[in-house]
Amino acid sequence: MSTPRTAATTTVTISLITGGSRGLGRNAALHIARNGGDVVITYQRRSDEAEALVAEIQTLGPKAVALPLDTGVAASFPAFVERLRSALRDHWQRDRIDHLINNAGHGDFALIADTTEAQFDALVNVHFKGVFFLTQALLPLIADGGRIVNLSSGLTRVSAPGWAAYAAVKGAVEVLTVYLAKELGSRGITVNTVAPGAIETDFFGGAVRDTPAFNQLFAGMTALGRVGLPGDIGPMIASLLSPANGWVNAQRIEVSGGQGI
């Protein structure tokens, strides 16, 4: 159930979620909206999915906007910032967002001996370089006292052959999170990492969701006996944005059902 808006309601927050049109980003956007927050989502290709989510969020009460963005192309970030500024003026008559969720990403599987430079560069550009320079570009637009949530992976703690490059760039994001928290602390901005375990989404071609053997493998590694669902992650992301969690900072929070323990 969404939080009703009344004259007594405090200023509504605006959360920007990269890759918010599907998977974990979509679920996080819906949970934020159900808590009464407005949302800007980005998408790379599927504008139809993004606009469908915007419509669904608006039925809950909050405002939502979808903007195109390729987080793997840092040169596109200045133009995106200007599109975001325009959207904020047009839809909210504001010039700031309150929350940034760096969620956009993709998976790639290859043993270290087989990983190509193209595979490696694509992972770095989206998961690390993109997170670093998009956050940098958006710093003037994030309100003091705001929140940043970066997405990592359970694979930075538990190793599995074939995921070295992906896990390494996610590990870099975890280190970046700590440094962002340190440098932005004077502005009252908290920065945390959420690290999901294996989740049933279209990530890596829907491997966990659609391949029974793969699903069962990860379920057997998890204390709760199943793989995760998007609805297991969205509430954690949304909770980190609440005023009640303002003292949680520079943390890696794994949400994996006890995977690999």
C-alpha positions as YAML, in Angstrom:
chain: A
units: angstrom
residues:
- id: 1
  name: MET
  ca: [0.00, 0.00, 0.00]
- id: 2
  name: SER
  ca: [1.36, 3.40, -0.90]
- id: 3
  name: THR
  ca: [1.73, 6.22, 1.60]
- id: 4
  name: PRO
  ca: [-1.07, 8.77, 1.02]
- id: 5
  name: ARG
  ca: [-0.05, 12.34, 0.33]
- id: 6
  name: THR
  ca: [-1.59, 15.05, 2.41]
- id: 7
  name: ALA
  ca: [-0.85, 18.67, 3.13]
- id: 8
  name: ALA
  ca: [0.85, 17.54, 6.32]
- id: 9
  name: THR
  ca: [3.17, 15.17, 4.47]
- id: 10
  name: THR
  ca: [6.81, 16.25, 4.54]
- id: 11
  name: THR
  ca: [8.59, 17.09, 1.31]
- id: 12
  name: VAL
  ca: [8.52, 14.11, -1.01]
- id: 13
  name: THR
  ca: [11.89, 12.57, -1.84]
- id: 14
  name: ILE
  ca: [13.14, 11.88, -5.35]
- id: 15
  name: SER
  ca: [15.21, 8.76, -6.00]
- id: 16
  name: LEU
  ca: [17.21, 8.16, -9.18]
- id: 17
  name: ILE
  ca: [17.64, 4.47, -9.98]
- id: 18
  name: THR
  ca: [19.90, 3.48, -12.85]
- id: 19
  name: GLY
  ca: [18.69, 0.43, -14.75]
- id: 20
  name: GLY
  ca: [15.41, 0.88, -12.95]
- id: 21
  name: SER
  ca: [13.09, -0.48, -15.62]
- id: 22
  name: ARG
  ca: [13.64, -4.16, -14.83]
- id: 23
  name: GLY
  ca: [14.93, -6.66, -12.29]
- id: 24
  name: LEU
  ca: [16.20, -5.41, -8.96]
- id: 25
  name: GLY
  ca: [15.96, -1.77, -10.01]
- id: 26
  name: ARG
  ca: [12.31, -2.15, -10.92]
- id: 27
  name: ASN
  ca: [11.51, -3.81, -7.61]
- id: 28
  name: ALA
  ca: [13.37, -1.12, -5.69]
- id: 29
  name: ALA
  ca: [11.48, 1.59, -7.58]
- id: 30
  name: LEU
  ca: [8.15, 0.02, -6.65]
- id: 31
  name: HIS
  ca: [9.09, -0.29, -2.98]
- id: 32
  name: ILE
  ca: [10.24, 3.32, -2.88]
- id: 33
  name: ALA
  ca: [6.98, 4.39, -4.49]
- id: 34
  name: ARG
  ca: [4.94, 2.32, -2.05]
- id: 35
  name: ASN
  ca: [6.70, 4.22, 0.73]
- id: 36
  name: GLY
  ca: [5.57, 7.48, -0.88]
- id: 37
  name: GLY
  ca: [8.76, 8.44, -2.72]
- id: 38
  name: ASP
  ca: [8.97, 9.79, -6.26]
- id: 39
  name: VAL
  ca: [11.27, 8.05, -8.72]
- id: 40
  name: VAL
  ca: [13.40, 8.73, -11.77]
- id: 41
  name: ILE
  ca: [14.40, 5.51, -13.53]
- id: 42
  name: THR
  ca: [16.88, 5.07, -16.33]
- id: 43
  name: TYR
  ca: [16.78, 2.51, -19.11]
- id: 44
  name: GLN
  ca: [19.18, 1.61, -21.90]
- id: 45
  name: ARG
  ca: [16.99, 0.09, -24.62]
- id: 46
  name: ARG
  ca: [13.50, -0.97, -23.52]
- id: 47
  name: SER
  ca: [11.59, 2.29, -23.33]
- id: 48
  name: ASP
  ca: [8.34, 0.31, -23.34]
- id: 49
  name: GLU
  ca: [9.27, -1.47, -20.10]
- id: 50
  name: ALA
  ca: [10.36, 1.82, -18.56]
- id: 51
  name: GLU
  ca: [7.15, 3.62, -19.46]
- id: 52
  name: ALA
  ca: [5.07, 0.69, -18.21]
- id: 53
  name: LEU
  ca: [6.81, 0.97, -14.84]
- id: 54
  name: VAL
  ca: [6.24, 4.75, -14.79]
- id: 55
  name: ALA
  ca: [2.53, 4.15, -15.33]
- id: 56
  name: GLU
  ca: [2.43, 1.50, -12.59]
- id: 57
  name: ILE
  ca: [4.16, 3.80, -10.10]
- id: 58
  name: GLN
  ca: [1.77, 6.62, -10.90]
- id: 59
  name: THR
  ca: [-1.19, 4.38, -10.06]
- id: 60
  name: LEU
  ca: [0.31, 4.15, -6.55]
- id: 61
  name: GLY
  ca: [0.32, 7.94, -6.18]
- id: 62
  name: PRO
  ca: [3.95, 9.07, -6.54]
- id: 63
  name: LYS
  ca: [5.41, 10.73, -9.61]
- id: 64
  name: ALA
  ca: [7.80, 8.88, -11.89]
- id: 65
  name: VAL
  ca: [9.89, 9.71, -14.95]
- id: 66
  name: ALA
  ca: [11.98, 7.49, -17.25]
- id: 67
  name: LEU
  ca: [15.15, 8.76, -18.93]
- id: 68
  name: PRO
  ca: [17.52, 6.97, -21.34]
- id: 69
  name: LEU
  ca: [21.08, 6.33, -20.14]
- id: 70
  name: ASP
  ca: [23.92, 3.99, -21.04]
- id: 71
  name: THR
  ca: [25.98, 3.77, -17.87]
- id: 72
  name: GLY
  ca: [28.83, 2.21, -19.83]
- id: 73
  name: VAL
  ca: [29.48, 5.41, -21.80]
- id: 74
  name: ALA
  ca: [30.87, 8.06, -19.46]
- id: 75
  name: ALA
  ca: [30.98, 10.62, -22.27]
- id: 76
  name: SER
  ca: [27.17, 10.63, -22.27]
- id: 77
  name: PHE
  ca: [26.87, 11.68, -18.62]
- id: 78
  name: PRO
  ca: [26.95, 15.50, -19.08]
- id: 79
  name: ALA
  ca: [24.01, 15.30, -21.51]
- id: 80
  name: PHE
  ca: [22.17, 13.00, -19.11]
- id: 81
  name: VAL
  ca: [22.67, 15.46, -16.25]
- id: 82
  name: GLU
  ca: [21.05, 18.18, -18.37]
- id: 83
  name: ARG
  ca: [18.10, 15.91, -19.20]
- id: 84
  name: LEU
  ca: [17.73, 15.18, -15.50]
- id: 85
  name: ARG
  ca: [17.85, 18.88, -14.64]
- id: 86
  name: SER
  ca: [15.07, 19.52, -17.15]
- id: 87
  name: ALA
  ca: [12.96, 16.67, -15.78]
- id: 88
  name: LEU
  ca: [13.36, 17.94, -12.23]
- id: 89
  name: ARG
  ca: [12.28, 21.44, -13.26]
- id: 90
  name: ASP
  ca: [9.37, 20.24, -15.37]
- id: 91
  name: HIS
  ca: [7.93, 17.63, -13.02]
- id: 92
  name: TRP
  ca: [8.96, 18.78, -9.56]
- id: 93
  name: GLN
  ca: [10.02, 22.42, -9.84]
- id: 94
  name: ARG
  ca: [13.19, 21.36, -8.05]
- id: 95
  name: ASP
  ca: [16.88, 21.17, -8.89]
- id: 96
  name: ARG
  ca: [17.95, 18.31, -6.61]
- id: 97
  name: ILE
  ca: [17.43, 14.59, -6.14]
- id: 98
  name: ASP
  ca: [17.59, 13.02, -2.69]
- id: 99
  name: HIS
  ca: [18.81, 9.53, -3.48]
- id: 100
  name: LEU
  ca: [21.01, 7.83, -6.07]
- id: 101
  name: ILE
  ca: [20.86, 4.06, -6.52]
- id: 102
  name: ASN
  ca: [23.63, 2.79, -8.80]
- id: 103
  name: ASN
  ca: [21.93, -0.38, -9.91]
- id: 104
  name: ALA
  ca: [22.46, -0.75, -13.68]
- id: 105
  name: GLY
  ca: [24.63, -3.67, -14.69]
- id: 106
  name: HIS
  ca: [25.12, -6.89, -16.59]
- id: 107
  name: GLY
  ca: [26.85, -10.19, -16.02]
- id: 108
  name: ASP
  ca: [29.54, -11.99, -18.00]
- id: 109
  name: PHE
  ca: [30.89, -15.46, -17.29]
- id: 110
  name: ALA
  ca: [34.40, -16.56, -18.27]
- id: 111
  name: LEU
  ca: [37.34, -18.20, -16.59]
- id: 112
  name: ILE
  ca: [40.32, -15.91, -16.09]
- id: 113
  name: ALA
  ca: [42.23, -17.77, -18.82]
- id: 114
  name: ASP
  ca: [39.39, -17.16, -21.29]
- id: 115
  name: THR
  ca: [38.31, -13.60, -20.42]
- id: 116
  name: THR
  ca: [38.74, -11.22, -23.34]
- id: 117
  name: GLU
  ca: [39.76, -7.61, -23.07]
- id: 118
  name: ALA
  ca: [36.39, -6.61, -24.54]
- id: 119
  name: GLN
  ca: [34.53, -8.52, -21.84]
- id: 120
  name: PHE
  ca: [36.72, -7.01, -19.14]
- id: 121
  name: ASP
  ca: [36.36, -3.45, -20.46]
- id: 122
  name: ALA
  ca: [32.58, -3.74, -20.71]
- id: 123
  name: LEU
  ca: [32.33, -4.85, -17.08]
- id: 124
  name: VAL
  ca: [34.66, -2.10, -15.88]
- id: 125
  name: ASN
  ca: [32.86, 0.58, -17.92]
- id: 126
  name: VAL
  ca: [29.42, -0.28, -16.55]
- id: 127
  name: HIS
  ca: [30.09, -1.49, -13.04]
- id: 128
  name: PHE
  ca: [33.01, 0.67, -11.93]
- id: 129
  name: LYS
  ca: [33.94, 3.51, -14.27]
- id: 130
  name: GLY
  ca: [30.27, 4.23, -14.89]
- id: 131
  name: VAL
  ca: [29.42, 4.23, -11.19]
- id: 132
  name: PHE
  ca: [32.41, 6.44, -10.38]
- id: 133
  name: PHE
  ca: [31.88, 9.10, -13.02]
- id: 134
  name: LEU
  ca: [28.07, 9.13, -12.99]
- id: 135
  name: THR
  ca: [28.16, 9.68, -9.23]
- id: 136
  name: GLN
  ca: [30.74, 12.40, -9.75]
- id: 137
  name: ALA
  ca: [28.56, 14.09, -12.38]
- id: 138
  name: LEU
  ca: [25.50, 13.93, -10.14]
- id: 139
  name: LEU
  ca: [27.11, 15.20, -6.93]
- id: 140
  name: PRO
  ca: [25.93, 18.81, -7.53]
- id: 141
  name: LEU
  ca: [22.37, 17.49, -7.93]
- id: 142
  name: ILE
  ca: [22.25, 15.31, -4.79]
- id: 143
  name: ALA
  ca: [20.75, 17.16, -1.83]
- id: 144
  name: ASP
  ca: [22.73, 17.47, 1.37]
- id: 145
  name: GLY
  ca: [21.56, 14.79, 3.78]
- id: 146
  name: GLY
  ca: [20.86, 12.47, 0.84]
- id: 147
  name: ARG
  ca: [21.62, 8.81, 0.25]
- id: 148
  name: ILE
  ca: [23.68, 6.83, -2.24]
- id: 149
  name: VAL
  ca: [23.26, 3.06, -2.55]
- id: 150
  name: ASN
  ca: [25.62, 1.05, -4.74]
- id: 151
  name: LEU
  ca: [24.89, -2.50, -5.85]
- id: 152
  name: SER
  ca: [27.56, -5.17, -5.47]
- id: 153
  name: SER
  ca: [27.38, -8.96, -5.30]
- id: 154
  name: GLY
  ca: [27.73, -11.88, -2.93]
- id: 155
  name: LEU
  ca: [30.52, -13.01, -5.26]
- id: 156
  name: THR
  ca: [32.90, -10.51, -3.68]
- id: 157
  name: ARG
  ca: [32.79, -12.65, -0.53]
- id: 158
  name: VAL
  ca: [32.31, -16.19, -1.92]
- id: 159
  name: SER
  ca: [34.31, -17.09, -5.02]
- id: 160
  name: ALA
  ca: [33.03, -19.13, -7.95]
- id: 161
  name: PRO
  ca: [35.09, -19.94, -11.06]
- id: 162
  name: GLY
  ca: [34.07, -17.86, -14.05]
- id: 163
  name: TRP
  ca: [33.07, -14.74, -12.18]
- id: 164
  name: ALA
  ca: [36.50, -13.23, -11.50]
- id: 165
  name: ALA
  ca: [36.20, -10.09, -13.65]
- id: 166
  name: TYR
  ca: [32.61, -9.38, -12.56]
- id: 167
  name: ALA
  ca: [33.41, -9.88, -8.88]
- id: 168
  name: ALA
  ca: [36.57, -7.78, -9.13]
- id: 169
  name: VAL
  ca: [34.74, -4.72, -10.47]
- id: 170
  name: LYS
  ca: [32.06, -5.16, -7.82]
- id: 171
  name: GLY
  ca: [34.82, -5.29, -5.22]
- id: 172
  name: ALA
  ca: [36.08, -1.99, -6.58]
- id: 173
  name: VAL
  ca: [32.61, -0.50, -6.07]
- id: 174
  name: GLU
  ca: [32.64, -1.65, -2.46]
- id: 175
  name: VAL
  ca: [35.92, 0.20, -1.87]
- id: 176
  name: LEU
  ca: [34.56, 3.25, -3.70]
- id: 177
  name: THR
  ca: [31.55, 3.20, -1.39]
- id: 178
  name: VAL
  ca: [33.75, 3.65, 1.67]
- id: 179
  name: TYR
  ca: [35.64, 6.54, 0.11]
- id: 180
  name: LEU
  ca: [32.46, 8.24, -1.04]
- id: 181
  name: ALA
  ca: [31.08, 7.98, 2.49]
- id: 182
  name: LYS
  ca: [34.24, 9.60, 3.84]
- id: 183
  name: GLU
  ca: [34.33, 12.43, 1.32]
- id: 184
  name: LEU
  ca: [30.60, 13.18, 1.39]
- id: 185
  name: GLY
  ca: [30.17, 12.93, 5.15]
- id: 186
  name: SER
  ca: [30.50, 16.69, 5.54]
- id: 187
  name: ARG
  ca: [27.35, 17.04, 3.44]
- id: 188
  name: GLY
  ca: [25.45, 14.50, 5.53]
- id: 189
  name: ILE
  ca: [25.23, 12.09, 2.59]
- id: 190
  name: THR
  ca: [25.42, 8.41, 3.52]
- id: 191
  name: VAL
  ca: [26.80, 5.83, 1.09]
- id: 192
  name: ASN
  ca: [26.25, 2.09, 1.42]
- id: 193
  name: THR
  ca: [26.57, -1.07, -0.64]
- id: 194
  name: VAL
  ca: [23.87, -3.71, -1.02]
- id: 195
  name: ALA
  ca: [25.27, -7.07, -2.12]
- id: 196
  name: PRO
  ca: [22.63, -9.55, -3.35]
- id: 197
  name: GLY
  ca: [23.22, -13.25, -3.65]
- id: 198
  name: ALA
  ca: [21.88, -15.30, -6.57]
- id: 199
  name: ILE
  ca: [18.55, -13.78, -7.66]
- id: 200
  name: GLU
  ca: [15.88, -14.89, -10.13]
- id: 201
  name: THR
  ca: [15.99, -12.03, -12.66]
- id: 202
  name: ASP
  ca: [16.99, -11.66, -16.32]
- id: 203
  name: PHE
  ca: [20.57, -11.00, -15.16]
- id: 204
  name: PHE
  ca: [23.11, -12.97, -17.25]
- id: 205
  name: GLY
  ca: [20.36, -14.07, -19.62]
- id: 206
  name: GLY
  ca: [18.09, -15.19, -16.79]
- id: 207
  name: ALA
  ca: [20.47, -18.03, -15.89]
- id: 208
  name: VAL
  ca: [19.43, -18.36, -12.24]
- id: 209
  name: ARG
  ca: [15.74, -17.89, -13.06]
- id: 210
  name: ASP
  ca: [15.48, -20.11, -16.13]
- id: 211
  name: THR
  ca: [18.09, -22.87, -15.68]
- id: 212
  name: PRO
  ca: [16.90, -25.43, -13.11]
- id: 213
  name: ALA
  ca: [20.35, -26.91, -12.49]
- id: 214
  name: PHE
  ca: [21.86, -23.47, -11.93]
- id: 215
  name: ASN
  ca: [18.97, -22.48, -9.68]
- id: 216
  name: GLN
  ca: [19.31, -25.64, -7.61]
- id: 217
  name: LEU
  ca: [23.07, -25.21, -7.33]
- id: 218
  name: PHE
  ca: [22.77, -21.80, -5.72]
- id: 219
  name: ALA
  ca: [19.75, -22.84, -3.65]
- id: 220
  name: GLY
  ca: [21.88, -25.62, -2.18]
- id: 221
  name: MET
  ca: [24.55, -23.06, -1.21]
- id: 222
  name: THR
  ca: [22.04, -20.91, 0.67]
- id: 223
  name: ALA
  ca: [21.05, -21.42, 4.30]
- id: 224
  name: LEU
  ca: [17.37, -20.73, 3.57]
- id: 225
  name: GLY
  ca: [17.34, -23.33, 0.80]
- id: 226
  name: ARG
  ca: [16.33, -21.19, -2.17]
- id: 227
  name: VAL
  ca: [17.69, -18.46, -4.41]
- id: 228
  name: GLY
  ca: [16.52, -14.91, -3.97]
- id: 229
  name: LEU
  ca: [13.74, -12.98, -5.67]
- id: 230
  name: PRO
  ca: [13.73, -9.29, -6.61]
- id: 231
  name: GLY
  ca: [11.28, -8.72, -3.77]
- id: 232
  name: ASP
  ca: [13.98, -9.83, -1.33]
- id: 233
  name: ILE
  ca: [16.27, -6.96, -2.38]
- id: 234
  name: GLY
  ca: [14.00, -3.99, -3.11]
- id: 235
  name: PRO
  ca: [12.87, -3.57, 0.52]
- id: 236
  name: MET
  ca: [16.49, -3.38, 1.73]
- id: 237
  name: ILE
  ca: [17.36, -0.70, -0.80]
- id: 238
  name: ALA
  ca: [14.25, 1.27, 0.09]
- id: 239
  name: SER
  ca: [14.93, 0.95, 3.82]
- id: 240
  name: LEU
  ca: [18.40, 2.47, 3.48]
- id: 241
  name: LEU
  ca: [16.78, 5.63, 2.11]
- id: 242
  name: SER
  ca: [14.57, 6.19, 5.14]
- id: 243
  name: PRO
  ca: [15.40, 8.76, 7.85]
- id: 244
  name: ALA
  ca: [15.37, 5.91, 10.36]
- id: 245
  name: ASN
  ca: [18.55, 4.49, 8.79]
- id: 246
  name: GLY
  ca: [20.51, 7.71, 8.61]
- id: 247
  name: TRP
  ca: [23.24, 6.35, 10.91]
- id: 248
  name: VAL
  ca: [23.98, 3.40, 8.59]
- id: 249
  name: ASN
  ca: [26.98, 4.51, 6.56]
- id: 250
  name: ALA
  ca: [29.96, 3.04, 4.63]
- id: 251
  name: GLN
  ca: [28.59, -0.49, 5.04]
- id: 252
  name: ARG
  ca: [28.44, -3.56, 2.83]
- id: 253
  name: ILE
  ca: [25.07, -5.18, 3.49]
- id: 254
  name: GLU
  ca: [24.72, -8.64, 1.99]
- id: 255
  name: VAL
  ca: [21.18, -9.78, 1.21]
- id: 256
  name: SER
  ca: [21.63, -13.38, 0.17]
- id: 257
  name: GLY
  ca: [19.62, -15.61, 2.50]
- id: 258
  name: GLY
  ca: [22.91, -16.87, 3.95]
- id: 259
  name: GLN
  ca: [24.59, -17.91, 0.71]
- id: 260
  name: GLY
  ca: [27.89, -19.74, 1.04]
- id: 261
  name: ILE
  ca: [28.06, -19.83, 4.82]
...
